[in-house]
Amino acid sequence: MRQNPWIATEMGEGYYAKALKTPSGADFSVSKVISRFIEQARIHYEEQQNITFTRAAIAQNLDRITEYLIE
């Protein structure tokens, strides 16, 4: 695990140590938000443009696609 001593100093050692622990009942569904967003953006873009992209094409052109995500 990567740790940042500056953040530990800013947060305080006790709070920082607590923040590094993962609760036993942690729900990791939030970790999928970005990948779900990208997938939905791809589908939306493909439907609007009547085209089909591969994931590699999206990754290479994401900066050009993002303008179509905001309506």
Secondary structure, 3 states (H helix, E strand, C coil): CCCCHHHHHHHCHHHHHHHCCCCCCCCHHHHHHHHHHHHHHHHHHHHHHCCCCCHHHHHHHHHHHHHHCCC
